[in-house]
């Protein structure tokens, strides 16, 4: 009898160990949602380890890959090759990770199976960053090349930096635009073509700024129409020189969410729409004085210019509300109601924070982020009396609305979106909405 009891206890213990190692979660319909193991070797166990699989509600495999921990406190654990799938079973992405961050080759695919993107990444686990490097290709859904170029393999970890010759194409395969970049800024002669193959325009840049003569050619002959940049409509020049202007679409990079079209990145302008410069308040004294006098001002996150390329600029309320127009031509600062429409389109303010976050640059809590269209980055905040920024890097994003001092925030550990008001001298990000 004693042996039987001991054998029973042994079986129970083995069962419990196995149950702890293999965790299954299910959808409300009973379909398996995920299966994998957790690291229970530390006091903060709950970190994934080993192979994990996730599934769609229809039973199709969603993702498969392994987790590996670096150190005692790192919760970013994807490691090695990962595969992601559409709900129809088609492969959507195959990529490699190093302790939670992309490293090495990446390929993404359209739902029809055509290659969408080919890229390479490098990562730095010490500073918690990853970036594109080397050759890059993007394709249309019909298989035609959309753009090709290279990213710099440098130590600027704040952004993916385009370098060398870049080419952009029409869906037909015809060349649309090509030119060179240095440190992500246009340089030298850029040529644009009609889909017929005829040259459309030529522009010359220096350090990202349009200089000299702009020449435009009609599609039916080669008689050029040129004008000095000083005679070009100033609003159009400012708009085209914005670092996030999509030259192949003659518009800013954007995403459609519901019936709204949003800029895909934070605003990064240093001039009003009419060309007047906005004060760059670099010091604590300059920032505080701008707030006290009601002067429009901007700064970089942590006063680091390299942060501007990926995070945009931080603006005080006086810049947002200035009659000269902070938003570029064809865009506007969203109202409080328009921000509410966005969060409603993303499932309501209680859950929209998950879908508004990007998959990079946020601190931990990967389960509070979901790959979506808005791609919100933790742009931080500039407070009165603070030389750099109030708040800690990687923990929050804030955006002004055009409604008197109302703003929206998302926080690294939360699913919800915060709606509140702020002092006018505060510097936060701006995301524009298409007219």
Secondary structure, 3 states (H helix, E strand, C coil): CHHHHHHHHHHHHHHHHHHHHCEEEECCCCCEEEEEEEECCCCCCCEEEEEEEEECCCCCEEEEEEECCCCCCCCCCEEEEEEEECCCCCEEEEEEEECCEEEEEEEEECCCCCEEEEEEEEEECCCCEEEEEEEEEEECCCCCEEEEEEECCCCCCCCCCEEEEEEEECCCCCEEEEEEEECCEEEEEEEEECCCCCEEEEEEEECCEEEEEEEEECCCCCCEEEEEHHHCCHHHHHHHCCCCEECCCCEECEEEECCEEEECCCCCCCECCCCCECEECCCHHHHHHHHHHCCCEEECHHHCHHHHHHHCCEECHHHHCCCCCCCCCCEEECCHHHHHHHHHHCCCCCCHHHHHECCCCCCCCHHHCCCCCCCECCCCCECCCCCCCCCCCCCEEEEECCCCCEEEEEECCCCCEEEEECCCCCEEECCEEEC
